[in-house]
Amino acid sequence: MEGIALAARERGLLEVAITDHGPNVVVSGVRDLSCYKRVRGDIDRLDISDIRVLVGAEANIVDLAGTLDIPEDVYMDLDVLICGLHPYTIPGSWGDGWRLFGRNHLRHLGKGWRERAVAANTKATVMALENNPVDILSHPGLFFQVDIEEVARACVREGVLFEINCGHHHPPLEDVKIALEAGVDIIINSDAHFCDTVGMMEYGSGLVEKLGIPLERVVNRRGGEEGWIGKKRKMKC
Ligand SMILES: [Zn+2]
């Protein structure tokens, strides 16, 4: 964490968020939910000036009802709540395992299979945004194809930021264009898992340029609005 904070400061960032995956994803998830408290403690003990380090989580959507693998008593204490669909997620039930994750593996079999997979992915994503105080939807459509317009409209309704993920070079330009037309605000994220890639935003800044995205729609630009983080959870307290 210290390395990431120092790398972020060195690259001129004013804020960086540590957002480990929720526990229900194989290999990359946290071992247990107490991890987020430990991260908070470690960050509080860091003595680094000129950079604000936030504690967050990237929750996994585990079923068709949009349930997250991070419960309310944990996410209420976080600065940033991200959510998304991920491969190798441990589903909420066998039925959801099939309807949401199983179908995705079979989407190449034909149009009908693909349409059912897209409908399930879209439904789970929209429900996750409607039922949880999410700040950011991560890499919309990556690994799990969604109806981008419908998901973008849900982001607008629920005040959720649409992520441009520079680590995965995702979403593609056409999808970002559709989302912008639906009215989303954007956050550009390096998805850095290592110090080397902290602050690497070239893919996102390239899209800003190519699509002429007005800077006021990119929340993490320099001089952007402060205090959007965790707003919804603070309101709920
Ligand atoms: Zn992710």
py3Dmol code that shows the C-alpha trace and the ligand (Angstrom):
import py3Dmol

protein = """\
ATOM      1  CA  MET A   1       0.000   0.000   0.000  1.00  0.00           C
ATOM      2  CA  GLU A   2       2.850   2.322   0.793  1.00  0.00           C
ATOM      3  CA  GLY A   3       4.402   1.550  -2.594  1.00  0.00           C
ATOM      4  CA  ILE A   4       1.143   2.288  -4.381  1.00  0.00           C
ATOM      5  CA  ALA A   5       0.642   5.557  -2.497  1.00  0.00           C
ATOM      6  CA  LEU A   6       4.190   6.679  -3.255  1.00  0.00           C
ATOM      7  CA  ALA A   7       3.881   5.697  -6.935  1.00  0.00           C
ATOM      8  CA  ALA A   8       0.600   7.612  -7.185  1.00  0.00           C
ATOM      9  CA  ARG A   9       2.115  10.732  -5.659  1.00  0.00           C
ATOM     10  CA  GLU A  10       5.160  10.483  -7.890  1.00  0.00           C
ATOM     11  CA  ARG A  11       2.878  10.401 -10.972  1.00  0.00           C
ATOM     12  CA  GLY A  12       1.065  13.500  -9.827  1.00  0.00           C
ATOM     13  CA  LEU A  13      -2.176  11.965  -8.557  1.00  0.00           C
ATOM     14  CA  LEU A  14      -3.923  13.671  -5.658  1.00  0.00           C
ATOM     15  CA  GLU A  15      -5.940  10.604  -4.631  1.00  0.00           C
ATOM     16  CA  VAL A  16      -5.601   6.868  -5.025  1.00  0.00           C
ATOM     17  CA  ALA A  17      -7.999   4.117  -3.924  1.00  0.00           C
ATOM     18  CA  ILE A  18      -7.102   0.614  -2.752  1.00  0.00           C
ATOM     19  CA  THR A  19     -10.035  -1.556  -3.836  1.00  0.00           C
ATOM     20  CA  ASP A  20      -9.445  -5.260  -3.341  1.00  0.00           C
ATOM     21  CA  HIS A  21     -11.911  -7.756  -4.819  1.00  0.00           C
ATOM     22  CA  GLY A  22     -14.686  -9.117  -2.643  1.00  0.00           C
ATOM     23  CA  PRO A  23     -14.209 -12.666  -1.267  1.00  0.00           C
ATOM     24  CA  ASN A  24     -16.379 -14.588  -3.755  1.00  0.00           C
ATOM     25  CA  VAL A  25     -13.905 -14.661  -6.593  1.00  0.00           C
ATOM     26  CA  VAL A  26     -11.360 -17.443  -6.818  1.00  0.00           C
ATOM     27  CA  VAL A  27      -7.684 -16.452  -6.336  1.00  0.00           C
ATOM     28  CA  SER A  28      -7.963 -12.654  -6.549  1.00  0.00           C
ATOM     29  CA  GLY A  29     -10.587 -12.089  -3.819  1.00  0.00           C
ATOM     30  CA  VAL A  30      -9.799 -11.112  -0.220  1.00  0.00           C
ATOM     31  CA  ARG A  31      -9.564 -14.059   2.162  1.00  0.00           C
ATOM     32  CA  ASP A  32     -12.271 -12.682   4.432  1.00  0.00           C
ATOM     33  CA  LEU A  33     -14.204  -9.477   4.966  1.00  0.00           C
ATOM     34  CA  SER A  34     -12.089  -8.345   7.925  1.00  0.00           C
ATOM     35  CA  CYS A  35      -9.411  -7.546   5.323  1.00  0.00           C
ATOM     36  CA  TYR A  36     -11.020  -4.163   4.599  1.00  0.00           C
ATOM     37  CA  LYS A  37     -10.687  -3.117   8.247  1.00  0.00           C
ATOM     38  CA  ARG A  38      -7.049  -4.145   8.208  1.00  0.00           C
ATOM     39  CA  VAL A  39      -6.455  -2.102   5.041  1.00  0.00           C
ATOM     40  CA  ARG A  40      -8.054   0.895   6.739  1.00  0.00           C
ATOM     41  CA  GLY A  41      -5.754   0.436   9.750  1.00  0.00           C
ATOM     42  CA  ASP A  42      -2.667   0.114   7.553  1.00  0.00           C
ATOM     43  CA  ILE A  43      -3.595   3.212   5.575  1.00  0.00           C
ATOM     44  CA  ASP A  44      -4.253   5.224   8.733  1.00  0.00           C
ATOM     45  CA  ARG A  45      -0.730   4.362   9.838  1.00  0.00           C
ATOM     46  CA  LEU A  46       0.854   5.497   6.553  1.00  0.00           C
ATOM     47  CA  ASP A  47       2.720   8.743   6.933  1.00  0.00           C
ATOM     48  CA  ILE A  48       2.742  10.130   3.405  1.00  0.00           C
ATOM     49  CA  SER A  49       1.854  13.736   2.659  1.00  0.00           C
ATOM     50  CA  ASP A  50       0.252  15.229  -0.462  1.00  0.00           C
ATOM     51  CA  ILE A  51      -1.737  12.141  -1.419  1.00  0.00           C
ATOM     52  CA  ARG A  52      -5.105  10.979  -0.130  1.00  0.00           C
ATOM     53  CA  VAL A  53      -5.433   7.193   0.084  1.00  0.00           C
ATOM     54  CA  LEU A  54      -9.004   5.862   0.036  1.00  0.00           C
ATOM     55  CA  VAL A  55     -10.212   2.447   1.124  1.00  0.00           C
ATOM     56  CA  GLY A  56     -12.672   0.733  -1.159  1.00  0.00           C
ATOM     57  CA  ALA A  57     -13.728  -2.607  -2.553  1.00  0.00           C
ATOM     58  CA  GLU A  58     -14.573  -4.062  -5.922  1.00  0.00           C
ATOM     59  CA  ALA A  59     -17.570  -6.210  -5.068  1.00  0.00           C
ATOM     60  CA  ASN A  60     -18.478  -9.189  -7.242  1.00  0.00           C
ATOM     61  CA  ILE A  61     -22.045  -9.558  -8.474  1.00  0.00           C
ATOM     62  CA  VAL A  62     -22.931 -13.102  -7.418  1.00  0.00           C
ATOM     63  CA  ASP A  63     -26.456 -13.672  -8.725  1.00  0.00           C
ATOM     64  CA  LEU A  64     -29.198 -12.535 -11.091  1.00  0.00           C
ATOM     65  CA  ALA A  65     -30.734 -10.351  -8.372  1.00  0.00           C
ATOM     66  CA  GLY A  66     -27.541  -8.275  -8.338  1.00  0.00           C
ATOM     67  CA  THR A  67     -26.438  -9.350  -4.851  1.00  0.00           C
ATOM     68  CA  LEU A  68     -22.886  -8.279  -3.964  1.00  0.00           C
ATOM     69  CA  ASP A  69     -20.388 -10.337  -2.002  1.00  0.00           C
ATOM     70  CA  ILE A  70     -19.772  -7.426   0.356  1.00  0.00           C
ATOM     71  CA  PRO A  71     -22.524  -6.909   2.931  1.00  0.00           C
ATOM     72  CA  GLU A  72     -23.885  -3.575   4.064  1.00  0.00           C
ATOM     73  CA  ASP A  73     -22.103  -3.501   7.434  1.00  0.00           C
ATOM     74  CA  VAL A  74     -18.782  -3.718   5.564  1.00  0.00           C
ATOM     75  CA  TYR A  75     -19.447  -1.421   2.600  1.00  0.00           C
ATOM     76  CA  MET A  76     -20.922   1.335   4.767  1.00  0.00           C
ATOM     77  CA  ASP A  77     -17.418   1.922   6.173  1.00  0.00           C
ATOM     78  CA  LEU A  78     -15.732   2.143   2.775  1.00  0.00           C
ATOM     79  CA  ASP A  79     -14.833   5.318   0.879  1.00  0.00           C
ATOM     80  CA  VAL A  80     -15.521   3.768  -2.532  1.00  0.00           C
ATOM     81  CA  LEU A  81     -17.797   0.914  -3.569  1.00  0.00           C
ATOM     82  CA  ILE A  82     -17.172  -0.527  -7.023  1.00  0.00           C
ATOM     83  CA  CYS A  83     -19.051  -3.487  -8.461  1.00  0.00           C
ATOM     84  CA  GLY A  84     -18.810  -5.651 -11.536  1.00  0.00           C
ATOM     85  CA  LEU A  85     -19.185  -9.097 -13.042  1.00  0.00           C
ATOM     86  CA  HIS A  86     -16.081 -11.289 -12.939  1.00  0.00           C
ATOM     87  CA  PRO A  87     -15.063 -14.715 -14.197  1.00  0.00           C
ATOM     88  CA  TYR A  88     -14.326 -17.332 -11.502  1.00  0.00           C
ATOM     89  CA  THR A  89     -16.978 -15.850  -9.220  1.00  0.00           C
ATOM     90  CA  ILE A  90     -18.483 -18.225  -6.692  1.00  0.00           C
ATOM     91  CA  PRO A  91     -22.214 -17.790  -7.411  1.00  0.00           C
ATOM     92  CA  GLY A  92     -24.900 -17.181  -4.789  1.00  0.00           C
ATOM     93  CA  SER A  93     -26.594 -20.505  -5.661  1.00  0.00           C
ATOM     94  CA  TRP A  94     -26.363 -23.407  -8.139  1.00  0.00           C
ATOM     95  CA  GLY A  95     -29.261 -21.928 -10.121  1.00  0.00           C
ATOM     96  CA  ASP A  96     -27.569 -18.551 -10.431  1.00  0.00           C
ATOM     97  CA  GLY A  97     -24.327 -20.300 -11.230  1.00  0.00           C
ATOM     98  CA  TRP A  98     -26.013 -21.762 -14.287  1.00  0.00           C
ATOM     99  CA  ARG A  99     -28.287 -18.863 -15.327  1.00  0.00           C
ATOM    100  CA  LEU A 100     -25.639 -16.151 -14.957  1.00  0.00           C
ATOM    101  CA  PHE A 101     -22.180 -17.712 -15.192  1.00  0.00           C
ATOM    102  CA  GLY A 102     -22.849 -21.016 -16.975  1.00  0.00           C
ATOM    103  CA  ARG A 103     -24.713 -19.369 -19.848  1.00  0.00           C
ATOM    104  CA  ASN A 104     -21.792 -17.061 -20.482  1.00  0.00           C
ATOM    105  CA  HIS A 105     -19.572 -20.004 -21.242  1.00  0.00           C
ATOM    106  CA  LEU A 106     -22.077 -21.208 -23.837  1.00  0.00           C
ATOM    107  CA  ARG A 107     -22.704 -17.843 -25.520  1.00  0.00           C
ATOM    108  CA  HIS A 108     -20.586 -18.878 -28.525  1.00  0.00           C
ATOM    109  CA  LEU A 109     -23.006 -21.682 -29.391  1.00  0.00           C
ATOM    110  CA  GLY A 110     -25.348 -19.375 -31.252  1.00  0.00           C
ATOM    111  CA  LYS A 111     -27.496 -16.264 -31.296  1.00  0.00           C
ATOM    112  CA  GLY A 112     -30.122 -17.576 -28.856  1.00  0.00           C
ATOM    113  CA  TRP A 113     -27.491 -18.538 -26.291  1.00  0.00           C
ATOM    114  CA  ARG A 114     -25.755 -15.182 -26.660  1.00  0.00           C
ATOM    115  CA  GLU A 115     -28.996 -13.239 -26.282  1.00  0.00           C
ATOM    116  CA  ARG A 116     -29.910 -15.133 -23.116  1.00  0.00           C
ATOM    117  CA  ALA A 117     -26.437 -14.510 -21.668  1.00  0.00           C
ATOM    118  CA  VAL A 118     -26.584 -10.769 -22.487  1.00  0.00           C
ATOM    119  CA  ALA A 119     -30.066 -10.487 -20.947  1.00  0.00           C
ATOM    120  CA  ALA A 120     -28.921 -12.220 -17.744  1.00  0.00           C
ATOM    121  CA  ASN A 121     -25.733 -10.142 -17.461  1.00  0.00           C
ATOM    122  CA  THR A 122     -27.650  -6.912 -18.056  1.00  0.00           C
ATOM    123  CA  LYS A 123     -30.330  -7.789 -15.513  1.00  0.00           C
ATOM    124  CA  ALA A 124     -27.817  -8.737 -12.805  1.00  0.00           C
ATOM    125  CA  THR A 125     -25.818  -5.535 -13.406  1.00  0.00           C
ATOM    126  CA  VAL A 126     -28.838  -3.217 -13.376  1.00  0.00           C
ATOM    127  CA  MET A 127     -30.211  -4.847 -10.206  1.00  0.00           C
ATOM    128  CA  ALA A 128     -26.825  -4.519  -8.476  1.00  0.00           C
ATOM    129  CA  LEU A 129     -26.842  -0.770  -9.197  1.00  0.00           C
ATOM    130  CA  GLU A 130     -30.460  -0.382  -8.096  1.00  0.00           C
ATOM    131  CA  ASN A 131     -30.120  -2.305  -4.842  1.00  0.00           C
ATOM    132  CA  ASN A 132     -26.746  -1.170  -3.521  1.00  0.00           C
ATOM    133  CA  PRO A 133     -25.126   2.241  -2.957  1.00  0.00           C
ATOM    134  CA  VAL A 134     -22.532   1.663  -5.674  1.00  0.00           C
ATOM    135  CA  ASP A 135     -20.195   4.493  -6.740  1.00  0.00           C
ATOM    136  CA  ILE A 136     -18.603   2.916  -9.814  1.00  0.00           C
ATOM    137  CA  LEU A 137     -19.543   0.187 -12.294  1.00  0.00           C
ATOM    138  CA  SER A 138     -16.285  -1.514 -13.258  1.00  0.00           C
ATOM    139  CA  HIS A 139     -15.352  -2.345 -16.855  1.00  0.00           C
ATOM    140  CA  PRO A 140     -18.981  -2.562 -18.160  1.00  0.00           C
ATOM    141  CA  GLY A 141     -19.308  -5.445 -20.600  1.00  0.00           C
ATOM    142  CA  LEU A 142     -15.848  -6.955 -20.061  1.00  0.00           C
ATOM    143  CA  PHE A 143     -15.939 -10.779 -19.814  1.00  0.00           C
ATOM    144  CA  PHE A 144     -19.759 -10.580 -19.612  1.00  0.00           C
ATOM    145  CA  GLN A 145     -21.412  -8.874 -22.569  1.00  0.00           C
ATOM    146  CA  VAL A 146     -24.224  -6.484 -21.577  1.00  0.00           C
ATOM    147  CA  ASP A 147     -26.721  -4.198 -23.278  1.00  0.00           C
ATOM    148  CA  ILE A 148     -24.542  -1.107 -22.878  1.00  0.00           C
ATOM    149  CA  GLU A 149     -27.348   1.366 -23.397  1.00  0.00           C
ATOM    150  CA  GLU A 150     -29.539  -0.209 -20.729  1.00  0.00           C
ATOM    151  CA  VAL A 151     -26.657  -0.465 -18.264  1.00  0.00           C
ATOM    152  CA  ALA A 152     -25.630   3.145 -18.985  1.00  0.00           C
ATOM    153  CA  ARG A 153     -29.191   4.339 -18.380  1.00  0.00           C
ATOM    154  CA  ALA A 154     -29.150   2.542 -15.003  1.00  0.00           C
ATOM    155  CA  CYS A 155     -25.856   4.308 -14.169  1.00  0.00           C
ATOM    156  CA  VAL A 156     -27.498   7.673 -14.899  1.00  0.00           C
ATOM    157  CA  ARG A 157     -30.636   6.865 -12.862  1.00  0.00           C
ATOM    158  CA  GLU A 158     -28.674   5.568  -9.888  1.00  0.00           C
ATOM    159  CA  GLY A 159     -25.835   8.136 -10.000  1.00  0.00           C
ATOM    160  CA  VAL A 160     -23.191   5.485 -10.691  1.00  0.00           C
ATOM    161  CA  LEU A 161     -19.984   6.327 -12.538  1.00  0.00           C
ATOM    162  CA  PHE A 162     -19.238   4.424 -15.740  1.00  0.00           C
ATOM    163  CA  GLU A 163     -15.641   3.228 -15.655  1.00  0.00           C
ATOM    164  CA  ILE A 164     -13.109   3.454 -18.444  1.00  0.00           C
ATOM    165  CA  ASN A 165     -10.644   0.751 -17.436  1.00  0.00           C
ATOM    166  CA  CYS A 166      -7.158   1.432 -18.748  1.00  0.00           C
ATOM    167  CA  GLY A 167      -5.734  -1.876 -17.466  1.00  0.00           C
ATOM    168  CA  HIS A 168      -8.062  -3.850 -19.734  1.00  0.00           C
ATOM    169  CA  HIS A 169      -8.398  -1.173 -22.479  1.00  0.00           C
ATOM    170  CA  HIS A 170     -12.140  -1.403 -21.983  1.00  0.00           C
ATOM    171  CA  PRO A 171     -14.892  -0.490 -22.910  1.00  0.00           C
ATOM    172  CA  PRO A 172     -14.265  -0.007 -26.624  1.00  0.00           C
ATOM    173  CA  LEU A 173     -14.819   3.441 -28.106  1.00  0.00           C
ATOM    174  CA  GLU A 174     -18.254   2.582 -29.585  1.00  0.00           C
ATOM    175  CA  ASP A 175     -19.580   1.507 -26.170  1.00  0.00           C
ATOM    176  CA  VAL A 176     -18.251   4.619 -24.435  1.00  0.00           C
ATOM    177  CA  LYS A 177     -19.974   6.679 -27.119  1.00  0.00           C
ATOM    178  CA  ILE A 178     -23.309   4.948 -26.461  1.00  0.00           C
ATOM    179  CA  ALA A 179     -22.896   5.428 -22.699  1.00  0.00           C
ATOM    180  CA  LEU A 180     -22.104   9.122 -23.122  1.00  0.00           C
ATOM    181  CA  GLU A 181     -25.195   9.590 -25.259  1.00  0.00           C
ATOM    182  CA  ALA A 182     -27.220   7.980 -22.456  1.00  0.00           C
ATOM    183  CA  GLY A 183     -25.792  10.677 -20.160  1.00  0.00           C
ATOM    184  CA  VAL A 184     -23.239   8.893 -17.942  1.00  0.00           C
ATOM    185  CA  ASP A 185     -20.457  10.529 -16.003  1.00  0.00           C
ATOM    186  CA  ILE A 186     -17.132   8.792 -16.329  1.00  0.00           C
ATOM    187  CA  ILE A 187     -14.260   7.748 -14.111  1.00  0.00           C
ATOM    188  CA  ILE A 188     -10.945   6.730 -15.653  1.00  0.00           C
ATOM    189  CA  ASN A 189      -9.205   3.973 -13.744  1.00  0.00           C
ATOM    190  CA  SER A 190      -5.775   2.413 -14.199  1.00  0.00           C
ATOM    191  CA  ASP A 191      -6.940  -0.861 -12.546  1.00  0.00           C
ATOM    192  CA  ALA A 192      -3.327  -1.057 -11.414  1.00  0.00           C
ATOM    193  CA  HIS A 193      -2.567  -4.195  -9.500  1.00  0.00           C
ATOM    194  CA  PHE A 194       1.087  -3.210  -9.198  1.00  0.00           C
ATOM    195  CA  CYS A 195       3.047  -0.036  -8.430  1.00  0.00           C
ATOM    196  CA  ASP A 196       4.323   0.079 -12.022  1.00  0.00           C
ATOM    197  CA  THR A 197       0.889   0.697 -13.505  1.00  0.00           C
ATOM    198  CA  VAL A 198      -0.525   3.149 -10.937  1.00  0.00           C
ATOM    199  CA  GLY A 199      -1.738   6.256 -12.729  1.00  0.00           C
ATOM    200  CA  MET A 200      -1.465   4.773 -16.241  1.00  0.00           C
ATOM    201  CA  MET A 201      -4.479   6.450 -17.836  1.00  0.00           C
ATOM    202  CA  GLU A 202      -3.425   6.628 -21.495  1.00  0.00           C
ATOM    203  CA  TYR A 203      -6.310   4.529 -22.822  1.00  0.00           C
ATOM    204  CA  GLY A 204      -8.825   6.774 -21.054  1.00  0.00           C
ATOM    205  CA  SER A 205      -7.207  10.059 -22.001  1.00  0.00           C
ATOM    206  CA  GLY A 206      -7.038   8.780 -25.587  1.00  0.00           C
ATOM    207  CA  LEU A 207     -10.807   8.217 -25.562  1.00  0.00           C
ATOM    208  CA  VAL A 208     -11.420  11.634 -24.008  1.00  0.00           C
ATOM    209  CA  GLU A 209      -9.534  13.138 -26.915  1.00  0.00           C
ATOM    210  CA  LYS A 210     -11.010  10.994 -29.692  1.00  0.00           C
ATOM    211  CA  LEU A 211     -14.597  11.371 -28.521  1.00  0.00           C
ATOM    212  CA  GLY A 212     -14.204  14.974 -27.360  1.00  0.00           C
ATOM    213  CA  ILE A 213     -15.597  14.044 -23.926  1.00  0.00           C
ATOM    214  CA  PRO A 214     -16.220  17.274 -21.995  1.00  0.00           C
ATOM    215  CA  LEU A 215     -13.904  17.270 -18.975  1.00  0.00           C
ATOM    216  CA  GLU A 216     -16.727  18.073 -16.572  1.00  0.00           C
ATOM    217  CA  ARG A 217     -18.063  14.570 -17.262  1.00  0.00           C
ATOM    218  CA  VAL A 218     -14.821  12.949 -16.082  1.00  0.00           C
ATOM    219  CA  VAL A 219     -15.001  13.010 -12.281  1.00  0.00           C
ATOM    220  CA  ASN A 220     -11.373  12.215 -11.540  1.00  0.00           C
ATOM    221  CA  ARG A 221      -9.841  14.939 -13.678  1.00  0.00           C
ATOM    222  CA  ARG A 222      -7.616  17.410 -11.868  1.00  0.00           C
ATOM    223  CA  GLY A 223      -9.768  20.024 -10.218  1.00  0.00           C
ATOM    224  CA  GLY A 224     -12.824  17.766 -10.393  1.00  0.00           C
ATOM    225  CA  GLU A 225     -15.619  17.867  -7.883  1.00  0.00           C
ATOM    226  CA  GLU A 226     -14.497  16.786  -4.432  1.00  0.00           C
ATOM    227  CA  GLY A 227     -16.486  14.680  -2.074  1.00  0.00           C
ATOM    228  CA  TRP A 228     -18.497  12.453  -4.418  1.00  0.00           C
ATOM    229  CA  ILE A 229     -16.942   9.411  -2.851  1.00  0.00           C
ATOM    230  CA  GLY A 230     -19.121   7.507  -0.459  1.00  0.00           C
ATOM    231  CA  LYS A 231     -21.813  10.163  -0.737  1.00  0.00           C
ATOM    232  CA  LYS A 232     -24.640   7.653  -0.943  1.00  0.00           C
ATOM    233  CA  ARG A 233     -23.470   5.645   2.022  1.00  0.00           C
ATOM    234  CA  LYS A 234     -23.071   8.773   4.140  1.00  0.00           C
ATOM    235  CA  MET A 235     -26.633   9.772   3.235  1.00  0.00           C
ATOM    236  CA  LYS A 236     -27.894   6.384   4.391  1.00  0.00           C
ATOM    237  CA  CYS A 237     -26.218   6.700   7.828  1.00  0.00           C
TER     238      CYS A 237
END
"""
ligand_1 = """\
1
ZN
Zn -12.881 -5.928 -12.089
"""
view = py3Dmol.view(width=600, height=400)
view.addModel(protein, "pdb")
view.setStyle({"model": 0}, {"cartoon": {"style": "trace"}})
view.addModel(ligand_1, "xyz")
view.setStyle({"model": 1}, {"stick": {}})
view.zoomTo()
view.show()
